[in-house]
Amino acid sequence: MKAPSVCWGLVYATLTAGMFLWCGFANAQVTADNTLKTTVSQSGNNLIITNGSAANSNLFHSFQQFTVPTGTSAIFDLMNTPNISSIFARVTGGSVSQIDGMIQTINSNNPVSLFLINPSGIIFGPNASLNISGSFLGTTANSIEFADGLKFSAANTTVAPLLTIAVPVGLQFGQNSGTVGIAVQNSINGIPQTPLGLQVTSGKTLALLGNGINLEGGVLKTVNGSIEVGSVQSGEVRLTQVPQGWTFDYSNSVGLSDIQLTKHSQVSGSGTGNSRIQMQGRNISLLEGSTVTLQNQGGLSSNQITINAIESFTLAGTNSTGTISSQLASDTIGMGQGGNITISTGELWVRDGGQIRSHSYSSGQGGDIFVKASESIFASGFNPANPSTMTSILTTSFGSGKAGNVTLSTQKLIAANGTSIGSTALITGDSGNVQIDASDSIDVSGINHVTLLPTTVASSTVGSGNAGNLTITTARLTVRDGSLVTSSTGAMGNAGNVKILASDFIEVSGTARDSMLSSSIGSNALRLDPITRATYRLPEFPSGNAGGVIIMTPQLRVLDRADIGVKNEGTGNAGNFEVYADSILLTNRGTISAATQSGNGGNLVLNAQELLLMRDNSKISVEAKEAGDGGNITLKAPVVVGLENSDIIANAVKGRGGNIQITTQGIFGLQFRDRLTPENDISASSQFGVSGTVRVNTVGVDPNSGLVELPANVTDPSQQIATGCSANTGNSFIATGRGGVPQNPIQELRSDRTWSDIRDISAYRKTGEVIAQIPTKEAVLVPATGWRLNTQGKIELIADKSLTQVQQPLTCAAITKS
């Protein structure tokens, strides 16, 4: 066969051996290896494949080589076997299958699936395409196993294959399975070309399973079907036939290899909501603007994307023009729910504008995002060519449908440099709930230094829908350098609630570099900038309410101008902000606040089991501007310290000032004043309205309760004791007591330790020797009933029968010798 005049000019770096292969076609052809009845003939640019060996609905072909040049079609003609439903084609010659033309099936009464097996590797070029009526599976497995135990092997051709009518149930990978792996290439000299892509009939499966998978500008598509990409070194992959084609189980695989998508590769599924994409490998990477996407255009809700990467999953980089970032995305534009995104990996890396996202553009609910990273999640940065495209793990509602939920589980979470993690609603739909569990630590830091937008972990709304709740569980939470952990609203909807549990500490510190944006934890209703308001047609002031915040941790530290609390810059109310900690520390203008513009101020409830320390212009405040009433402050701490112009205030302008109630054993440095001064103030005032109240309950030792006035006259104790008691000889009365001095009944208990007497009182408990006495037995008289003469000639009185002598019961008398 004459080779085409133009070769690919593709260079493919193998994933496993580091070899280079030139993808030319000097001797390219499809030839049979004569182990089966396969026949290959040529008709123009078409390679016609006929005959083969049939077993009921299964047809088996065997090739020495299987290469399809550009502009050529390899056609499996089923004229002689029209009832075939599955074709199993093996390549045994040891050469890579290079496919840049079309693979096609014709003349069948049934949808026909094709299994192409070449342990030496398969490369699909930029012009490769599929035109088959069933599913397609390309693999570098050594053999395929059937339900009856028979195997169709491409590695061992010394034994004639035993053909079977059973369905395939597994792929067997050996150590020499696919040293090249499987590649889908769509670039010439590194430049991406207009993609044709590999695609099968609607509702079927497109699967690539090899020892290393590389998509270099490659395109895989499905409509209401499934795409499977699996990278396996050795072991077995189990197959199960389903209406969509096949599903795959990797639990018996011994080792996995890598999957890499580069140069704006695309893996996509669309349709009415019944598409599925799954990737299984060791390290999986989406680089240089590569995307894996699903779009639900109908009313079904079965879409899903599943990523299983044993070691790491990475999204980073943009396409050559910088317009598209690497993405893992699920969208819905119909009534059905968007597909869920599930990621299971060791480490998740999302960088340089990479995105994991779920969008709802309609009434359908957005898909959920689930990430389980056994070691860490790292998200940082933005698209350098388009800084407004931030790195994100985000669900969004652009319509009336609710945005999906976000659930992250890991040991360590790091979000930095303008990253956004959470859920948001832009029109009438609600945003989703955000839940983060990080057993070791969470570090949120920094801003996008171009747009100055902060790193955020948040649930938010800028429409009439409500924001979802934000829940965080970790050991150590650090929020620094202008970053935010919040729930917020910028319009009519209400902000959600925030709950944070940190078993070690929470530290909020600092402001953004080159910006006055303070690091913050809270729930807010914010007045957005004019550009955002114009874009989304929002009112100038939000009308929604801020949500509530609950923080539980041993140590809460608010440092270096950080500000935590609740805020409403519109007409709604601020929520409640509650802290339950062992110690609360505010330094260098650290602030805990609840503030409103014209609504009612929120309440602060602060409980510190050991200490509340404020210093260097720090502040605890509930303030209301305009006509709103100030909120209340309830503070409980054994020790309250305010130093260096630190204040506790509950002020208002036209409304009522809030109430302040402090319960403590000691308050140091702070004093009540009716207005703020350069000192450490406690104030609850209203500029034009009614001032609030300040109540300080000092729970401690009352010195007066411990003073007893002694009598002026000394009493003679001998006059207080009765004498001459007839029973006083040998008797005594000793009162040992319980030891110590009882605590004051109105004094706060300072310890849970049991009150015990440690004195040795064994001398008072000594028991004397006990002597048991047996009473003397009294003689028993028996009346005489007769007489007799004894040997001495004397008369004796006798009784006919003696009575039984019964010993009296013993009695014991205890005599104590003193």
GIJOJO-V994509 format. One record per residue. N is the residue number from 1. RES is the residue in one small letter. PHI is phi in whole degrees, 0 to 359 (* if undefined). Layout:
<<N RES PHI> <N RES PHI>>
This chain:
<<1 m *> <2 k 285> <3 a 286> <4 p 294> <5 s 286> <6 v 244> <7 c 268> <8 w 296> <9 g 71> <10 l 263> <11 v 244> <12 y 241> <13 a 273> <14 t 292> <15 l 282> <16 t 248> <17 a 247> <18 g 71> <19 m 276> <20 f 238> <21 l 235> <22 w 270> <23 c 267> <24 g 268> <25 f 224> <26 a 303> <27 n 236> <28 a 290> <29 q 189> <30 v 247> <31 t 228> <32 a 280> <33 d 258> <34 n 67> <35 t 275> <36 l 232> <37 k 269> <38 t 293> <39 t 234> <40 v 237> <41 s 226> <42 q 241> <43 s 225> <44 g 65> <45 n 268> <46 n 256> <47 l 258> <48 i 265> <49 i 249> <50 t 231> <51 n 62> <52 g 80> <53 s 244> <54 a 260> <55 a 224> <56 n 59> <57 s 270> <58 n 262> <59 l 235> <60 f 245> <61 h 236> <62 s 222> <63 f 237> <64 q 283> <65 q 224> <66 f 215> <67 t 232> <68 v 242> <69 p 289> <70 t 301> <71 g 79> <72 t 247> <73 s 240> <74 a 260> <75 i 248> <76 f 273> <77 d 270> <78 l 256> <79 m 303> <80 n 275> <81 t 224> <82 p 287> <83 n 262> <84 i 287> <85 s 243> <86 s 220> <87 i 249> <88 f 244> <89 a 243> <90 r 249> <91 v 240> <92 t 247> <93 g 281> <94 g 90> <95 s 253> <96 v 289> <97 s 277> <98 q 249> <99 i 240> <100 d 232> <101 g 241> <102 m 252> <103 i 252> <104 q 221> <105 t 238> <106 i 220> <107 n 59> <108 s 236> <109 n 277> <110 n 234> <111 p 299> <112 v 245> <113 s 262> <114 l 239> <115 f 249> <116 l 254> <117 i 240> <118 n 218> <119 p 298> <120 s 273> <121 g 121> <122 i 224> <123 i 236> <124 f 259> <125 g 273> <126 p 295> <127 n 255> <128 a 292> <129 s 207> <130 l 236> <131 n 223> <132 i 236> <133 s 272> <134 g 238> <135 s 276> <136 f 232> <137 l 230> <138 g 255> <139 t 212> <140 t 256> <141 a 296> <142 n 288> <143 s 203> <144 i 240> <145 e 255> <146 f 249> <147 a 297> <148 d 271> <149 g 94> <150 l 285> <151 k 233> <152 f 251> <153 s 258> <154 a 260> <155 a 261> <156 n 241> <157 t 251> <158 t 287> <159 v 251> <160 a 300> <161 p 293> <162 l 268> <163 l 277> <164 t 222> <165 i 262> <166 a 285> <167 v 275> <168 p 290> <169 v 233> <170 g 192> <171 l 247> <172 q 258> <173 f 253> <174 g 255> <175 q 294> <176 n 256> <177 s 281> <178 g 64> <179 t 297> <180 v 267> <181 g 81> <182 i 235> <183 a 234> <184 v 238> <185 q 247> <186 n 217> <187 s 215> <188 i 240> <189 n 56> <190 g 83> <191 i 258> <192 p 298> <193 q 252> <194 t 294> <195 p 278> <196 l 268> <197 g 88> <198 l 263> <199 q 208> <200 v 244> <201 t 300> <202 s 308> <203 g 85> <204 k 246> <205 t 251> <206 l 247> <207 a 229> <208 l 235> <209 l 230> <210 g 209> <211 n 274> <212 g 104> <213 i 236> <214 n 228> <215 l 255> <216 e 250> <217 g 78> <218 g 287> <219 v 229> <220 l 237> <221 k 227> <222 t 212> <223 v 238> <224 n 54> <225 g 233> <226 s 228> <227 i 240> <228 e 238> <229 v 234> <230 g 230> <231 s 245> <232 v 234> <233 q 278> <234 s 203> <235 g 105> <236 e 230> <237 v 245> <238 r 277> <239 l 247> <240 t 226> <241 q 280> <242 v 226> <243 p 305> <244 q 280> <245 g 129> <246 w 215> <247 t 241> <248 f 228> <249 d 237> <250 y 259> <251 s 295> <252 n 261> <253 s 283> <254 v 280> <255 g 214> <256 l 245> <257 s 247> <258 d 268> <259 i 233> <260 q 226> <261 l 246> <262 t 226> <263 k 52> <264 h 57> <265 s 294> <266 q 225> <267 v 238> <268 s 219> <269 g 227> <270 s 216> <271 g 128> <272 t 271> <273 g 108> <274 n 227> <275 s 253> <276 r 217> <277 i 233> <278 q 227> <279 m 234> <280 q 227> <281 g 193> <282 r 274> <283 n 243> <284 i 243> <285 s 229> <286 l 247> <287 l 235> <288 e 55> <289 g 78> <290 s 285> <291 t 225> <292 v 234> <293 t 224> <294 l 232> <295 q 225> <296 n 264> <297 q 256> <298 g 227> <299 g 255> <300 l 279> <301 s 224> <302 s 249> <303 n 297> <304 q 196> <305 i 241> <306 t 234> <307 i 243> <308 n 241> <309 a 241> <310 i 300> <311 e 258> <312 s 207> <313 f 229> <314 t 232> <315 l 236> <316 a 199> <317 g 86> <318 t 232> <319 n 289> <320 s 297> <321 t 268> <322 g 79> <323 t 272> <324 i 233> <325 s 268> <326 s 297> <327 q 219> <328 l 238> <329 a 223> <330 s 223> <331 d 235> <332 t 230> <333 i 239> <334 g 244> <335 m 274> <336 g 282> <337 q 287> <338 g 294> <339 g 291> <340 n 286> <341 i 249> <342 t 239> <343 i 238> <344 s 235> <345 t 202> <346 g 276> <347 e 232> <348 l 249> <349 w 239> <350 v 234> <351 r 223> <352 d 53> <353 g 88> <354 g 299> <355 q 224> <356 i 245> <357 r 216> <358 s 223> <359 h 239> <360 s 245> <361 y 254> <362 s 215> <363 s 277> <364 g 288> <365 q 287> <366 g 289> <367 g 288> <368 d 275> <369 i 244> <370 f 240> <371 v 233> <372 k 237> <373 a 248> <374 s 296> <375 e 248> <376 s 201> <377 i 235> <378 f 235> <379 a 229> <380 s 204> <381 g 91> <382 f 206> <383 n 289> <384 p 300> <385 a 280> <386 n 217> <387 p 301> <388 s 288> <389 t 273> <390 m 266> <391 t 301> <392 s 205> <393 i 234> <394 l 212> <395 t 248> <396 t 219> <397 s 253> <398 f 256> <399 g 222> <400 s 267> <401 g 284> <402 k 288> <403 a 290> <404 g 288> <405 n 275> <406 v 238> <407 t 231> <408 l 241> <409 s 225> <410 t 196> <411 q 271> <412 k 231> <413 l 240> <414 i 236> <415 a 236> <416 a 211> <417 n 57> <418 g 90> <419 t 295> <420 s 237> <421 i 234> <422 g 150> <423 s 214> <424 t 217> <425 a 235> <426 l 249> <427 i 236> <428 t 253> <429 g 282> <430 d 276> <431 s 276> <432 g 273> <433 n 279> <434 v 238> <435 q 231> <436 i 232> <437 d 241> <438 a 232> <439 s 297> <440 d 258> <441 s 198> <442 i 229> <443 d 236> <444 v 245> <445 s 207> <446 g 80> <447 i 223> <448 n 283> <449 h 285> <450 v 265> <451 t 271> <452 l 66> <453 l 282> <454 p 278> <455 t 293> <456 t 228> <457 v 240> <458 a 202> <459 s 243> <460 s 208> <461 t 215> <462 v 232> <463 g 226> <464 s 274> <465 g 285> <466 n 268> <467 a 280> <468 g 281> <469 n 269> <470 l 243> <471 t 234> <472 i 231> <473 t 231> <474 t 200> <475 a 269> <476 r 226> <477 l 244> <478 t 238> <479 v 238> <480 r 214> <481 d 56> <482 g 87> <483 s 275> <484 l 229> <485 v 235> <486 t 211> <487 s 236> <488 s 213> <489 t 224> <490 g 236> <491 a 210> <492 m 276> <493 g 290> <494 n 269> <495 a 289> <496 g 274> <497 n 269> <498 v 237> <499 k 227> <500 i 231> <501 l 240> <502 a 233> <503 s 286> <504 d 252> <505 f 197> <506 i 234> <507 e 232> <508 v 242> <509 s 210> <510 g 81> <511 t 234> <512 a 290> <513 r 295> <514 d 61> <515 s 207> <516 m 267> <517 l 293> <518 s 271> <519 s 296> <520 s 206> <521 i 235> <522 g 172> <523 s 223> <524 n 223> <525 a 245> <526 l 245> <527 r 278> <528 l 279> <529 d 289> <530 p 302> <531 i 293> <532 t 296> <533 r 297> <534 a 291> <535 t 298> <536 y 256> <537 r 55> <538 l 258> <539 p 291> <540 e 294> <541 f 243> <542 p 290> <543 s 249> <544 g 285> <545 n 268> <546 a 287> <547 g 269> <548 g 265> <549 v 230> <550 i 235> <551 i 239> <552 m 230> <553 t 195> <554 p 296> <555 q 229> <556 l 245> <557 r 237> <558 v 240> <559 l 233> <560 d 54> <561 r 73> <562 a 292> <563 d 223> <564 i 241> <565 g 149> <566 v 234> <567 k 208> <568 n 222> <569 e 267> <570 g 244> <571 t 264> <572 g 275> <573 n 264> <574 a 276> <575 g 274> <576 n 269> <577 f 236> <578 e 239> <579 v 232> <580 y 234> <581 a 214> <582 d 280> <583 s 220> <584 i 235> <585 l 236> <586 l 237> <587 t 222> <588 n 48> <589 r 67> <590 g 292> <591 t 224> <592 i 243> <593 s 216> <594 a 223> <595 a 228> <596 t 226> <597 q 275> <598 s 223> <599 g 276> <600 n 280> <601 g 293> <602 g 281> <603 n 256> <604 l 252> <605 v 237> <606 l 243> <607 n 237> <608 a 241> <609 q 288> <610 e 237> <611 l 203> <612 l 240> <613 l 237> <614 m 237> <615 r 204> <616 d 58> <617 n 65> <618 s 279> <619 k 207> <620 i 241> <621 s 214> <622 v 232> <623 e 229> <624 a 235> <625 k 263> <626 e 54> <627 a 262> <628 g 288> <629 d 277> <630 g 292> <631 g 282> <632 n 253> <633 i 241> <634 t 241> <635 l 234> <636 k 231> <637 a 198> <638 p 302> <639 v 229> <640 v 240> <641 v 234> <642 g 232> <643 l 228> <644 e 58> <645 n 63> <646 s 258> <647 d 229> <648 i 239> <649 i 224> <650 a 222> <651 n 249> <652 a 221> <653 v 259> <654 k 256> <655 g 275> <656 r 284> <657 g 291> <658 g 285> <659 n 261> <660 i 240> <661 q 233> <662 i 241> <663 t 243> <664 t 204> <665 q 269> <666 g 200> <667 i 237> <668 f 235> <669 g 88> <670 l 269> <671 q 220> <672 f 287> <673 r 218> <674 d 280> <675 r 206> <676 l 284> <677 t 226> <678 p 290> <679 e 270> <680 n 267> <681 d 249> <682 i 241> <683 s 217> <684 a 222> <685 s 242> <686 s 229> <687 q 294> <688 f 235> <689 g 248> <690 v 269> <691 s 289> <692 g 277> <693 t 244> <694 v 237> <695 r 231> <696 v 245> <697 n 260> <698 t 268> <699 v 264> <700 g 203> <701 v 276> <702 d 274> <703 p 302> <704 n 292> <705 s 290> <706 g 264> <707 l 256> <708 v 240> <709 e 285> <710 l 277> <711 p 292> <712 a 288> <713 n 264> <714 v 278> <715 t 267> <716 d 279> <717 p 297> <718 s 293> <719 q 274> <720 q 257> <721 i 241> <722 a 289> <723 t 242> <724 g 80> <725 c 293> <726 s 290> <727 a 252> <728 n 277> <729 t 289> <730 g 77> <731 n 246> <732 s 209> <733 f 232> <734 i 237> <735 a 254> <736 t 275> <737 g 70> <738 r 252> <739 g 85> <740 g 77> <741 v 246> <742 p 298> <743 q 287> <744 n 297> <745 p 296> <746 i 258> <747 q 273> <748 e 293> <749 l 293> <750 r 257> <751 s 204> <752 d 265> <753 r 291> <754 t 295> <755 w 280> <756 s 230> <757 d 263> <758 i 259> <759 r 284> <760 d 273> <761 i 244> <762 s 295> <763 a 295> <764 y 278> <765 r 255> <766 k 290> <767 t 257> <768 g 289> <769 e 290> <770 v 256> <771 i 242> <772 a 267> <773 q 249> <774 i 255> <775 p 294> <776 t 292> <777 k 281> <778 e 275> <779 a 291> <780 v 250> <781 l 277> <782 v 239> <783 p 293> <784 a 282> <785 t 242> <786 g 190> <787 w 218> <788 r 202> <789 l 255> <790 n 273> <791 t 289> <792 q 267> <793 g 80> <794 k 255> <795 i 268> <796 e 240> <797 l 275> <798 i 232> <799 a 249> <800 d 294> <801 k 212> <802 s 279> <803 l 286> <804 t 292> <805 q 275> <806 v 251> <807 q 289> <808 q 294> <809 p 298> <810 l 289> <811 t 235> <812 c 247> <813 a 243> <814 a 272> <815 i 249> <816 t 265> <817 k 270> <818 s 254>>
